[in-house]
Amino acid sequence: MSEGILELNEANFEAEVLHSHIPVLVDFWATWCMPCRMIAPIVQEIAREWAGRIKVGKVNTDDAPSLAIRYGVHAIPTLIFFQGGKEIERVVGYVSKKALEERLRKILGES
């Protein structure tokens, strides 16, 4: 996984996401998914630029299908924002960096 991005799976999802003290952006993706590859550099930039304010993790849906099922991920990429252990927002499909940052500012009360 890239620097600043957690590789999430069944073993660490609860501790890293649901028990996190800061908001978490989780990218549900797969290696064969072209829109997932397109958004990956944006997710990497978000992880680097927003470090310390949010946590960023990725779930490979081929490796952790039970997490995708648990959170109702029917299409990828799906980006889910968690805060206080609960889903607070969801984005399905490719979106711009600006759109993600607008959502993050809203979540963090900066808008």
N, CA, C and O atoms as a Tinker XYZ file with bonds, in Angstrom:
   444  protein
     1  N      0.856000   -1.188000    0.000000    73     2
     2  CA     0.000000    0.000000    0.000000    64     1     3
     3  C      0.891000    1.237000    0.000000    63     2     4     5
     4  O      2.025000    1.197000    0.478000    81     3
     5  N      0.384000    2.300000   -0.525000    73     3     6
     6  CA     1.140000    3.538000   -0.614000    64     5     7
     7  C      1.304000    4.189000    0.757000    63     6     8     9
     8  O      0.554000    3.915000    1.694000    81     7
     9  N      2.286000    5.039000    0.840000    73     7    10
    10  CA     2.557000    5.741000    2.091000    64     9    11
    11  C      1.343000    6.528000    2.562000    63    10    12    13
    12  O      0.722000    7.252000    1.783000    81    11
    13  N      1.010000    6.385000    3.830000    73    11    14
    14  CA    -0.113000    7.117000    4.396000    64    13    15
    15  C     -1.467000    6.457000    4.220000    63    14    16    17
    16  O     -2.475000    6.959000    4.716000    81    15
    17  N     -1.496000    5.325000    3.510000    73    15    18
    18  CA    -2.757000    4.621000    3.295000    64    17    19
    19  C     -2.679000    3.253000    3.957000    63    18    20    21
    20  O     -1.742000    2.486000    3.736000    81    19
    21  N     -3.685000    2.967000    4.770000    73    19    22
    22  CA    -3.750000    1.676000    5.456000    64    21    23
    23  C     -4.358000    0.621000    4.545000    63    22    24    25
    24  O     -5.314000    0.898000    3.820000    81    23
    25  N     -3.812000   -0.574000    4.580000    73    23    26
    26  CA    -4.433000   -1.697000    3.890000    64    25    27
    27  C     -5.400000   -2.327000    4.893000    63    26    28    29
    28  O     -4.985000   -2.911000    5.894000    81    27
    29  N     -6.684000   -2.197000    4.607000    73    27    30
    30  CA    -7.708000   -2.659000    5.541000    64    29    31
    31  C     -8.224000   -4.034000    5.155000    63    30    32    33
    32  O     -8.348000   -4.369000    3.977000    81    31
    33  N     -8.524000   -4.827000    6.191000    73    31    34
    34  CA    -9.070000   -6.166000    5.994000    64    33    35
    35  C     -9.915000   -6.526000    7.212000    63    34    36    37
    36  O    -10.089000   -5.711000    8.118000    81    35
    37  N    -10.428000   -7.727000    7.230000    73    35    38
    38  CA   -11.270000   -8.172000    8.357000    64    37    39
    39  C    -10.547000   -8.048000    9.694000    63    38    40    41
    40  O    -11.162000   -7.719000   10.709000    81    39
    41  N     -9.251000   -8.310000    9.695000    73    39    42
    42  CA    -8.500000   -8.338000   10.954000    64    41    43
    43  C     -8.316000   -6.957000   11.576000    63    42    44    45
    44  O     -8.288000   -6.836000   12.801000    81    43
    45  N     -8.189000   -5.913000   10.757000    73    43    46
    46  CA    -7.884000   -4.597000   11.327000    64    45    47
    47  C     -8.962000   -3.536000   11.110000    63    46    48    49
    48  O     -8.818000   -2.417000   11.602000    81    47
    49  N    -10.030000   -3.854000   10.390000    73    47    50
    50  CA   -11.038000   -2.848000   10.044000    64    49    51
    51  C    -11.675000   -2.221000   11.288000    63    50    52    53
    52  O    -11.795000   -0.999000   11.379000    81    51
    53  N    -12.075000   -3.046000   12.226000    73    51    54
    54  CA   -12.747000   -2.518000   13.422000    64    53    55
    55  C    -11.839000   -1.559000   14.187000    63    54    56    57
    56  O    -12.264000   -0.463000   14.552000    81    55
    57  N    -10.598000   -1.961000   14.433000    73    55    58
    58  CA    -9.674000   -1.122000   15.202000    64    57    59
    59  C     -9.308000    0.154000   14.448000    63    58    60    61
    60  O     -9.299000    1.237000   15.031000    81    59
    61  N     -9.008000    0.032000   13.160000    73    59    62
    62  CA    -8.519000    1.181000   12.391000    64    61    63
    63  C     -9.623000    2.137000   11.950000    63    62    64    65
    64  O     -9.393000    3.342000   11.845000    81    63
    65  N    -10.823000    1.609000   11.691000    73    63    66
    66  CA   -11.904000    2.444000   11.159000    64    65    67
    67  C    -12.969000    2.723000   12.216000    63    66    68    69
    68  O    -13.238000    3.881000   12.536000    81    67
    69  N    -13.564000    1.685000   12.749000    73    67    70
    70  CA   -14.705000    1.869000   13.645000    64    69    71
    71  C    -14.316000    2.469000   14.987000    63    70    72    73
    72  O    -15.136000    3.131000   15.623000    81    71
    73  N    -13.078000    2.251000   15.431000    73    71    74
    74  CA   -12.625000    2.800000   16.713000    64    73    75
    75  C    -11.688000    3.995000   16.546000    63    74    76    77
    76  O    -11.054000    4.421000   17.512000    81    75
    77  N    -11.594000    4.536000   15.338000    73    75    78
    78  CA   -10.715000    5.676000   15.088000    64    77    79
    79  C    -11.268000    6.933000   15.759000    63    78    80    81
    80  O    -12.479000    7.152000   15.810000    81    79
    81  N    -10.352000    7.746000   16.271000    73    79    82
    82  CA   -10.746000    9.005000   16.913000    64    81    83
    83  C    -10.873000   10.142000   15.911000    63    82    84    85
    84  O    -11.376000   11.215000   16.242000    81    83
    85  N    -10.411000    9.902000   14.673000    73    83    86
    86  CA   -10.551000   10.905000   13.622000    64    85    87
    87  C    -11.332000   10.279000   12.464000    63    86    88    89
    88  O    -11.389000    9.054000   12.354000    81    87
    89  N    -11.935000   11.104000   11.598000    73    87    90
    90  CA   -12.684000   10.554000   10.461000    64    89    91
    91  C    -11.797000    9.671000    9.580000    63    90    92    93
    92  O    -10.590000    9.886000    9.474000    81    91
    93  N    -12.417000    8.687000    8.959000    73    91    94
    94  CA   -11.691000    7.750000    8.100000    64    93    95
    95  C    -12.364000    7.701000    6.728000    63    94    96    97
    96  O    -13.582000    7.559000    6.628000    81    95
    97  N    -11.564000    7.819000    5.687000    73    95    98
    98  CA   -12.020000    7.634000    4.316000    64    97    99
    99  C    -11.583000    6.244000    3.879000    63    98   100   101
   100  O    -10.390000    5.942000    3.850000    81    99
   101  N    -12.557000    5.393000    3.536000    73    99   102
   102  CA   -12.257000    4.026000    3.107000    64   101   103
   103  C    -12.600000    3.888000    1.630000    63   102   104   105
   104  O    -13.728000    4.147000    1.212000    81   103
   105  N    -11.608000    3.477000    0.853000    73   103   106
   106  CA   -11.744000    3.265000   -0.580000    64   105   107
   107  C    -11.909000    1.765000   -0.831000    63   106   108   109
   108  O    -10.972000    0.991000   -0.634000    81   107
   109  N    -13.104000    1.360000   -1.266000    73   107   110
   110  CA   -13.348000   -0.028000   -1.663000    64   109   111
   111  C    -13.006000   -0.124000   -3.146000    63   110   112   113
   112  O    -13.574000    0.609000   -3.956000    81   111
   113  N    -12.084000   -1.018000   -3.516000    73   111   114
   114  CA   -11.540000   -1.059000   -4.868000    64   113   115
   115  C    -11.157000   -2.490000   -5.253000    63   114   116   117
   116  O    -11.260000   -3.413000   -4.445000    81   115
   117  N    -10.718000   -2.654000   -6.491000    73   115   118
   118  CA   -10.162000   -3.930000   -6.966000    64   117   119
   119  C     -9.117000   -3.627000   -8.034000    63   118   120   121
   120  O     -9.189000   -2.598000   -8.706000    81   119
   121  N     -8.156000   -4.514000   -8.186000    73   119   122
   122  CA    -7.051000   -4.285000   -9.117000    64   121   123
   123  C     -7.509000   -4.201000  -10.570000    63   122   124   125
   124  O     -6.897000   -3.492000  -11.369000    81   123
   125  N     -8.566000   -4.909000  -10.920000    73   123   126
   126  CA    -9.052000   -4.957000  -12.308000    64   125   127
   127  C     -9.972000   -3.791000  -12.672000    63   126   128   129
   128  O    -10.395000   -3.681000  -13.822000    81   127
   129  N    -10.283000   -2.935000  -11.727000    73   127   130
   130  CA   -11.261000   -1.851000  -11.916000    64   129   131
   131  C    -10.566000   -0.584000  -12.423000    63   130   132   133
   132  O     -9.790000    0.037000  -11.696000    81   131
   133  N    -10.852000   -0.202000  -13.679000    73   131   134
   134  CA   -10.208000    0.980000  -14.264000    64   133   135
   135  C    -10.572000    2.281000  -13.525000    63   134   136   137
   136  O     -9.666000    3.069000  -13.252000    81   135
   137  N    -11.847000    2.550000  -13.186000    73   135   138
   138  CA   -12.125000    3.769000  -12.413000    64   137   139
   139  C    -11.409000    3.774000  -11.055000    63   138   140   141
   140  O    -11.052000    4.837000  -10.548000    81   139
   141  N    -11.199000    2.594000  -10.469000    73   139   142
   142  CA   -10.451000    2.507000   -9.203000    64   141   143
   143  C     -9.010000    2.963000   -9.419000    63   142   144   145
   144  O     -8.445000    3.671000   -8.585000    81   143
   145  N     -8.428000    2.559000  -10.526000    73   143   146
   146  CA    -7.055000    2.971000  -10.840000    64   145   147
   147  C     -6.986000    4.467000  -11.103000    63   146   148   149
   148  O     -5.996000    5.122000  -10.776000    81   147
   149  N     -8.051000    5.003000  -11.701000    73   147   150
   150  CA    -8.077000    6.437000  -12.007000    64   149   151
   151  C     -8.168000    7.286000  -10.740000    63   150   152   153
   152  O     -7.572000    8.361000  -10.664000    81   151
   153  N     -8.911000    6.803000   -9.750000    73   151   154
   154  CA    -9.086000    7.592000   -8.528000    64   153   155
   155  C     -7.956000    7.357000   -7.513000    63   154   156   157
   156  O     -7.794000    8.145000   -6.581000    81   155
   157  N     -7.183000    6.293000   -7.683000    73   155   158
   158  CA    -6.122000    5.953000   -6.725000    64   157   159
   159  C     -5.136000    7.098000   -6.480000    63   158   160   161
   160  O     -4.801000    7.352000   -5.323000    81   159
   161  N     -4.652000    7.804000   -7.512000    73   159   162
   162  CA    -3.736000    8.919000   -7.226000    64   161   163
   163  C     -4.396000   10.043000   -6.431000    63   162   164   165
   164  O     -3.734000   10.716000   -5.641000    81   163
   165  N     -5.681000   10.247000   -6.633000    73   163   166
   166  CA    -6.410000   11.274000   -5.882000    64   165   167
   167  C     -6.504000   10.867000   -4.416000    63   166   168   169
   168  O     -6.289000   11.686000   -3.523000    81   167
   169  N     -6.825000    9.602000   -4.175000    73   167   170
   170  CA    -6.907000    9.098000   -2.801000    64   169   171
   171  C     -5.533000    9.219000   -2.130000    63   170   172   173
   172  O     -5.446000    9.565000   -0.952000    81   171
   173  N     -4.467000    8.936000   -2.876000    73   171   174
   174  CA    -3.103000    9.063000   -2.345000    64   173   175
   175  C     -2.799000   10.515000   -1.968000    63   174   176   177
   176  O     -2.234000   10.772000   -0.904000    81   175
   177  N     -3.168000   11.457000   -2.825000    73   175   178
   178  CA    -2.948000   12.876000   -2.522000    64   177   179
   179  C     -3.736000   13.304000   -1.287000    63   178   180   181
   180  O     -3.220000   14.033000   -0.439000    81   179
   181  N     -4.976000   12.854000   -1.188000    73   179   182
   182  CA    -5.808000   13.166000   -0.015000    64   181   183
   183  C     -5.136000   12.635000    1.249000    63   182   184   185
   184  O     -5.061000   13.337000    2.257000    81   183
   185  N     -4.646000   11.394000    1.193000    73   183   186
   186  CA    -3.991000   10.789000    2.361000    64   185   187
   187  C     -2.792000   11.623000    2.796000    63   186   188   189
   188  O     -2.590000   11.856000    3.988000    81   187
   189  N     -2.008000   12.067000    1.838000    73   187   190
   190  CA    -0.804000   12.838000    2.153000    64   189   191
   191  C     -1.161000   14.243000    2.647000    63   190   192   193
   192  O     -0.622000   14.702000    3.654000    81   191
   193  N     -2.066000   14.923000    1.944000    73   191   194
   194  CA    -2.367000   16.318000    2.256000    64   193   195
   195  C     -3.250000   16.493000    3.492000    63   194   196   197
   196  O     -3.216000   17.545000    4.132000    81   195
   197  N     -4.030000   15.485000    3.827000    73   195   198
   198  CA    -4.939000   15.592000    4.968000    64   197   199
   199  C     -4.459000   14.749000    6.165000    63   198   200   201
   200  O     -5.211000   14.540000    7.117000    81   199
   201  N     -3.224000   14.274000    6.115000    73   199   202
   202  CA    -2.660000   13.447000    7.190000    64   201   203
   203  C     -2.773000   14.166000    8.521000    63   202   204   205
   204  O     -2.504000   15.363000    8.628000    81   203
   205  N     -3.179000   13.409000    9.535000    73   203   206
   206  CA    -3.346000   13.958000   10.876000    64   205   207
   207  C     -4.752000   14.467000   11.141000    63   206   208   209
   208  O     -5.179000   14.551000   12.292000    81   207
   209  N     -5.480000   14.811000   10.066000    73   207   210
   210  CA    -6.862000   15.270000   10.212000    64   209   211
   211  C     -7.847000   14.159000    9.889000    63   210   212   213
   212  O     -8.923000   14.075000   10.482000    81   211
   213  N     -7.466000   13.305000    8.940000    73   211   214
   214  CA    -8.261000   12.126000    8.607000    64   213   215
   215  C     -7.317000   10.946000    8.435000    63   214   216   217
   216  O     -6.104000   11.111000    8.304000    81   215
   217  N     -7.893000    9.768000    8.440000    73   215   218
   218  CA    -7.177000    8.537000    8.163000    64   217   219
   219  C     -7.717000    8.028000    6.829000    63   218   220   221
   220  O     -8.907000    8.170000    6.550000    81   219
   221  N     -6.857000    7.439000    6.008000    73   219   222
   222  CA    -7.275000    6.887000    4.720000    64   221   223
   223  C     -6.880000    5.419000    4.655000    63   222   224   225
   224  O     -5.750000    5.043000    4.967000    81   223
   225  N     -7.849000    4.595000    4.239000    73   223   226
   226  CA    -7.583000    3.169000    4.087000    64   225   227
   227  C     -8.227000    2.637000    2.832000    63   226   228   229
   228  O     -9.142000    3.245000    2.277000    81   227
   229  N     -7.735000    1.485000    2.389000    73   227   230
   230  CA    -8.272000    0.853000    1.183000    64   229   231
   231  C     -8.642000   -0.596000    1.500000    63   230   232   233
   232  O     -7.935000   -1.299000    2.222000    81   231
   233  N     -9.774000   -1.013000    0.936000    73   231   234
   234  CA   -10.222000   -2.403000    1.062000    64   233   235
   235  C    -10.272000   -2.984000   -0.347000    63   234   236   237
   236  O    -11.052000   -2.531000   -1.185000    81   235
   237  N     -9.441000   -3.983000   -0.600000    73   235   238
   238  CA    -9.503000   -4.698000   -1.872000    64   237   239
   239  C    -10.691000   -5.656000   -1.774000    63   238   240   241
   240  O    -10.671000   -6.604000   -0.989000    81   239
   241  N    -11.717000   -5.403000   -2.574000    73   239   242
   242  CA   -12.957000   -6.182000   -2.457000    64   241   243
   243  C    -12.778000   -7.637000   -2.882000    63   242   244   245
   244  O    -13.581000   -8.491000   -2.507000    81   243
   245  N    -11.743000   -7.929000   -3.655000    73   243   246
   246  CA   -11.461000   -9.327000   -4.008000    64   245   247
   247  C    -10.849000  -10.075000   -2.830000    63   246   248   249
   248  O    -11.078000  -11.273000   -2.659000    81   247
   249  N    -10.066000   -9.359000   -2.015000    73   247   250
   250  CA    -9.410000   -9.976000   -0.863000    64   249   251
   251  C    -10.279000   -9.973000    0.392000    63   250   252   253
   252  O    -10.101000  -10.819000    1.269000    81   251
   253  N    -11.209000   -9.038000    0.487000    73   251   254
   254  CA   -12.071000   -8.904000    1.670000    64   253   255
   255  C    -13.527000   -8.719000    1.245000    63   254   256   257
   256  O    -14.130000   -7.689000    1.547000    81   255
   257  N    -14.104000   -9.711000    0.541000    73   255   258
   258  CA   -15.478000   -9.550000    0.059000    64   257   259
   259  C    -16.499000   -9.384000    1.179000    63   258   260   261
   260  O    -17.534000   -8.748000    0.979000    81   259
   261  N    -16.225000   -9.945000    2.350000    73   259   262
   262  CA   -17.178000   -9.837000    3.456000    64   261   263
   263  C    -17.340000   -8.384000    3.908000    63   262   264   265
   264  O    -18.432000   -7.990000    4.318000    81   263
   265  N    -16.279000   -7.584000    3.841000    73   263   266
   266  CA   -16.396000   -6.164000    4.199000    64   265   267
   267  C    -17.240000   -5.422000    3.174000    63   266   268   269
   268  O    -18.054000   -4.572000    3.533000    81   267
   269  N    -17.046000   -5.741000    1.906000    73   267   270
   270  CA   -17.861000   -5.116000    0.856000    64   269   271
   271  C    -19.331000   -5.457000    1.052000    63   270   272   273
   272  O    -20.196000   -4.593000    0.912000    81   271
   273  N    -19.613000   -6.709000    1.373000    73   271   274
   274  CA   -20.996000   -7.139000    1.606000    64   273   275
   275  C    -21.561000   -6.436000    2.839000    63   274   276   277
   276  O    -22.685000   -5.936000    2.806000    81   275
   277  N    -20.788000   -6.396000    3.924000    73   275   278
   278  CA   -21.257000   -5.784000    5.171000    64   277   279
   279  C    -21.648000   -4.327000    4.972000    63   278   280   281
   280  O    -22.602000   -3.852000    5.589000    81   279
   281  N    -20.920000   -3.610000    4.116000    73   279   282
   282  CA   -21.204000   -2.191000    3.919000    64   281   283
   283  C    -21.973000   -1.903000    2.629000    63   282   284   285
   284  O    -22.039000   -0.756000    2.187000    81   283
   285  N    -22.551000   -2.936000    2.031000    73   283   286
   286  CA   -23.431000   -2.747000    0.885000    64   285   287
   287  C    -22.744000   -2.136000   -0.321000    63   286   288   289
   288  O    -23.337000   -1.335000   -1.044000    81   287
   289  N    -21.500000   -2.512000   -0.537000    73   287   290
   290  CA   -20.758000   -2.009000   -1.694000    64   289   291
   291  C    -21.129000   -2.869000   -2.896000    63   290   292   293
   292  O    -20.764000   -4.043000   -2.973000    81   291
   293  N    -21.858000   -2.267000   -3.832000    73   291   294
   294  CA   -22.335000   -2.982000   -5.016000    64   293   295
   295  C    -21.594000   -2.578000   -6.275000    63   294   296   297
   296  O    -21.664000   -3.276000   -7.287000    81   295
   297  N    -20.882000   -1.455000   -6.226000    73   295   298
   298  CA   -20.100000   -0.975000   -7.361000    64   297   299
   299  C    -18.806000   -0.388000   -6.810000    63   298   300   301
   300  O    -18.766000    0.106000   -5.683000    81   299
   301  N    -17.757000   -0.448000   -7.613000    73   299   302
   302  CA   -16.483000    0.126000   -7.181000    64   301   303
   303  C    -15.968000    1.061000   -8.263000    63   302   304   305
   304  O    -16.246000    0.849000   -9.443000    81   303
   305  N    -15.231000    2.080000   -7.884000    73   303   306
   306  CA   -14.856000    2.394000   -6.512000    64   305   307
   307  C    -16.040000    2.946000   -5.708000    63   306   308   309
   308  O    -16.888000    3.670000   -6.229000    81   307
   309  N    -16.065000    2.585000   -4.440000    73   307   310
   310  CA   -16.977000    3.201000   -3.479000    64   309   311
   311  C    -16.112000    3.756000   -2.358000    63   310   312   313
   312  O    -15.307000    3.036000   -1.766000    81   311
   313  N    -16.283000    5.033000   -2.073000    73   311   314
   314  CA   -15.552000    5.690000   -0.997000    64   313   315
   315  C    -16.554000    5.976000    0.117000    63   314   316   317
   316  O    -17.556000    6.660000   -0.092000    81   315
   317  N    -16.268000    5.444000    1.299000    73   315   318
   318  CA   -17.160000    5.646000    2.444000    64   317   319
   319  C    -16.408000    6.427000    3.516000    63   318   320   321
   320  O    -15.288000    6.078000    3.889000    81   319
   321  N    -17.039000    7.479000    4.000000    73   319   322
   322  CA   -16.492000    8.282000    5.090000    64   321   323
   323  C    -17.105000    7.784000    6.391000    63   322   324   325
   324  O    -18.327000    7.706000    6.519000    81   323
   325  N    -16.253000    7.447000    7.359000    73   323   326
   326  CA   -16.693000    7.003000    8.677000    64   325   327
   327  C    -16.279000    8.032000    9.710000    63   326   328   329
   328  O    -15.201000    8.619000    9.624000    81   327
   329  N    -17.139000    8.242000   10.679000    73   327   330
   330  CA   -16.808000    9.098000   11.813000    64   329   331
   331  C    -17.499000    8.513000   13.032000    63   330   332   333
   332  O    -18.693000    8.214000   12.996000    81   331
   333  N    -16.746000    8.350000   14.108000    73   331   334
   334  CA   -17.313000    7.770000   15.314000    64   333   335
   335  C    -17.845000    6.362000   15.105000    63   334   336   337
   336  O    -18.797000    5.945000   15.764000    81   335
   337  N    -17.224000    5.628000   14.181000    73   335   338
   338  CA   -17.615000    4.246000   13.945000    64   337   339
   339  C    -18.825000    4.061000   13.051000    63   338   340   341
   340  O    -19.291000    2.938000   12.861000    81   339
   341  N    -19.343000    5.163000   12.495000    73   339   342
   342  CA   -20.538000    5.079000   11.649000    64   341   343
   343  C    -20.274000    5.700000   10.283000    63   342   344   345
   344  O    -19.499000    6.646000   10.143000    81   343
   345  N    -20.948000    5.134000    9.280000    73   343   346
   346  CA   -20.871000    5.715000    7.944000    64   345   347
   347  C    -21.610000    7.044000    7.951000    63   346   348   349
   348  O    -22.755000    7.125000    8.396000    81   347
   349  N    -20.944000    8.095000    7.449000    73   347   350
   350  CA   -21.597000    9.403000    7.408000    64   349   351
   351  C    -21.788000    9.910000    5.983000    63   350   352   353
   352  O    -22.601000   10.803000    5.746000    81   351
   353  N    -21.048000    9.350000    5.041000    73   351   354
   354  CA   -21.203000    9.765000    3.652000    64   353   355
   355  C    -20.600000    8.698000    2.749000    63   354   356   357
   356  O    -19.721000    7.938000    3.154000    81   355
   357  N    -21.101000    8.662000    1.499000    73   355   358
   358  CA   -20.662000    7.654000    0.540000    64   357   359
   359  C    -20.603000    8.278000   -0.847000    63   358   360   361
   360  O    -21.473000    9.058000   -1.235000    81   359
   361  N    -19.561000    7.918000   -1.583000    73   359   362
   362  CA   -19.386000    8.345000   -2.966000    64   361   363
   363  C    -19.160000    7.089000   -3.792000    63   362   364   365
   364  O    -18.287000    6.280000   -3.475000    81   363
   365  N    -19.946000    6.924000   -4.851000    73   363   366
   366  CA   -19.790000    5.758000   -5.718000    64   365   367
   367  C    -19.312000    6.231000   -7.080000    63   366   368   369
   368  O    -19.892000    7.137000   -7.678000    81   367
   369  N    -18.247000    5.606000   -7.561000    73   367   370
   370  CA   -17.695000    5.964000   -8.864000    64   369   371
   371  C    -16.598000    7.001000   -8.742000    63   370   372   373
   372  O    -16.277000    7.481000   -7.655000    81   371
   373  N    -16.031000    7.331000   -9.894000    73   371   374
   374  CA   -14.950000    8.307000   -9.947000    64   373   375
   375  C    -15.485000    9.708000   -9.657000    63   374   376   377
   376  O    -16.515000   10.116000  -10.193000    81   375
   377  N    -14.775000   10.431000   -8.808000    73   375   378
   378  CA   -15.079000   11.841000   -8.547000    64   377   379
   379  C    -13.764000   12.609000   -8.517000    63   378   380   381
   380  O    -12.693000   12.023000   -8.353000    81   379
   381  N    -13.854000   13.900000   -8.676000    73   379   382
   382  CA   -12.654000   14.745000   -8.687000    64   381   383
   383  C    -12.102000   14.922000   -7.273000    63   382   384   385
   384  O    -12.790000   14.691000   -6.278000    81   383
   385  N    -10.850000   15.337000   -7.221000    73   383   386
   386  CA   -10.224000   15.647000   -5.939000    64   385   387
   387  C    -10.980000   16.780000   -5.251000    63   386   388   389
   388  O    -11.191000   16.754000   -4.038000    81   387
   389  N    -11.383000   17.772000   -6.040000    73   387   390
   390  CA   -12.115000   18.913000   -5.480000    64   389   391
   391  C    -13.404000   18.453000   -4.798000    63   390   392   393
   392  O    -13.735000   18.932000   -3.713000    81   391
   393  N    -14.134000   17.529000   -5.428000    73   391   394
   394  CA   -15.382000   17.028000   -4.838000    64   393   395
   395  C    -15.115000   16.299000   -3.527000    63   394   396   397
   396  O    -15.875000   16.451000   -2.571000    81   395
   397  N    -14.044000   15.508000   -3.469000    73   395   398
   398  CA   -13.707000   14.811000   -2.222000    64   397   399
   399  C    -13.297000   15.800000   -1.139000    63   398   400   401
   400  O    -13.685000   15.655000    0.021000    81   399
   401  N    -12.523000   16.792000   -1.512000    73   399   402
   402  CA   -12.089000   17.778000   -0.521000    64   401   403
   403  C    -13.262000   18.589000    0.023000    63   402   404   405
   404  O    -13.275000   18.944000    1.201000    81   403
   405  N    -14.243000   18.886000   -0.825000    73   403   406
   406  CA   -15.441000   19.590000   -0.350000    64   405   407
   407  C    -16.162000   18.761000    0.700000    63   406   408   409
   408  O    -16.615000   19.292000    1.715000    81   407
   409  N    -16.269000   17.467000    0.458000    73   407   410
   410  CA   -16.916000   16.581000    1.437000    64   409   411
   411  C    -16.111000   16.514000    2.731000    63   410   412   413
   412  O    -16.681000   16.535000    3.821000    81   411
   413  N    -14.808000   16.434000    2.612000    73   411   414
   414  CA   -13.954000   16.382000    3.807000    64   413   415
   415  C    -14.073000   17.665000    4.622000    63   414   416   417
   416  O    -14.160000   17.616000    5.848000    81   415
   417  N    -14.078000   18.798000    3.953000    73   415   418
   418  CA   -14.236000   20.071000    4.692000    64   417   419
   419  C    -15.572000   20.105000    5.435000    63   418   420   421
   420  O    -15.644000   20.577000    6.570000    81   419
   421  N    -16.621000   19.605000    4.794000    73   419   422
   422  CA   -17.944000   19.556000    5.434000    64   421   423
   423  C    -17.897000   18.631000    6.665000    63   422   424   425
   424  O    -18.390000   18.990000    7.735000    81   423
   425  N    -17.306000   17.452000    6.504000    73   423   426
   426  CA   -17.214000   16.483000    7.591000    64   425   427
   427  C    -16.431000   17.069000    8.771000    63   426   428   429
   428  O    -16.796000   16.870000    9.930000    81   427
   429  N    -15.356000   17.789000    8.461000    73   427   430
   430  CA   -14.506000   18.350000    9.498000    64   429   431
   431  C    -15.003000   19.716000    9.996000    63   430   432   433
   432  O    -14.383000   20.338000   10.859000    81   431
   433  N    -16.132000   20.168000    9.435000    73   431   434
   434  CA   -16.693000   21.446000    9.869000    64   433   435
   435  C    -15.903000   22.643000    9.409000    63   434   436   437
   436  O    -15.890000   23.680000   10.072000    81   435
   437  N    -15.234000   22.503000    8.260000    73   435   438
   438  CA   -14.390000   23.588000    7.758000    64   437   439
   439  C    -15.042000   24.332000    6.583000    63   438   440   441
   440  O    -14.441000   25.255000    6.033000    81   439
   441  N    -16.253000   23.944000    6.198000    73   439   442
   442  CA   -16.853000   24.592000    5.034000    64   441   443
   443  C    -17.676000   25.798000    5.421000    63   442   444
   444  O    -18.251000   26.458000    4.555000    81   443
